[in-house]
Amino acid sequence: MVAVQKDYWYFLVLMMPLCFLKGSVQMKAPESTVILREGMILDCLCPWTGQLTMVSWTKKSLSQPVAVYHPQYGTNFESSYDGRVEFLKTTTMDGSISIRNVTEGDIGQYHCSLQTYPQGSWTKDTFVKKTAITTTISIQPDTKLVVAENDNLTINCDLVHNGEVYQVSIEKLNTEEGSSNIIATCQMLEDGVELNEFNSRGRVNCSDAMEVSLHLTNIIKEDGGLYRCNFSTDAGVQSTTVLLTTLSAQDLRGLHHMLYVYIGGGLVGVALLMILLVTWVNRMKRKREDYRIKLHPAKRQKWKYQPHE
């Protein structure tokens, strides 16, 4: 009976995606890396609303699914993960899992496939590693913004793109973990534009023309960093980046002091002031986080639009 039940689950995992091939959309989220730790969470949160029909987690080194969830038939787990994996289900479209009693055998590449109706499937790959083995790459921001703490600021996703836009996402890159956190997605549907927000910091606006902006109020130090806007179009994926630098009250007092000392110095004073300003900006860059983003090579891939034939 157990063998028959498992065969049924495997049949569901194999056949369910085929039910959505016609008239549906397949979206693949950016890959992420998780460090092996007790209670680690493998995220798989679908950005749109709809009806969840099934979630399946597979591992590249295993021939059988790690975990399967079906709203009607329940859950099923591979024997080595049974009793250690839990579906979080924080929202109706959440396929994330947590793993406890971890061992080095849990290291590897995991693939989450979340089937929904009527939008189609949402997939994501997660790499579980023992240590953070990363490759350093340099991301040069397209736009640089400077704002004082406690002020307000709007980050606009401005990009001259080719093709029709299906989805726009805005994310903040995590320089310490070599990952990114999706702030919001704006998706074009048949009946209009749908906005999904995943972060309480700031307010996201999404227009019918797929113009996206992030409005931050009462800026705090943690708001500083590198933001990326991804445009999924029928011509491919295009991105633009914004580097936001925050200034504290102490930073502002230092700048005001330099202005006070050198404002009366004429041309010589202006020249000295410019030199000091450049020096001060460079010092601030060194003082803040190093924005040479540490990403796994797989992280260089962004949103991919995968239309069905």
Secondary structure, DSSP 8 states (H G I E B T S, - for coil): -HHHHHHHHHHHHHHGGGGGSSS-EEEE---EEEE--TTEEE--B-SS-SEEEEEEEEETT-SS-SEEEETTTEEEE-TTTTTTEEE--SSTTB--EEE-S--GGG-EEEEEEEEEETTEEEEEEEEEESS---EE-----SEEEEEETT--EEEE------S-EEEEEEEEEETTTTEEEEEEEEEEETTEEEEEE--SSSEEEE-TT--EEEEE-S--GGG-EEEEEEEEETTEEEEEEEEEEEE-HHHHHHHHHHHHHHTTSHHHHHHHHHHHHHHHHHHHHHHS-----EE-GGGG---EEE---
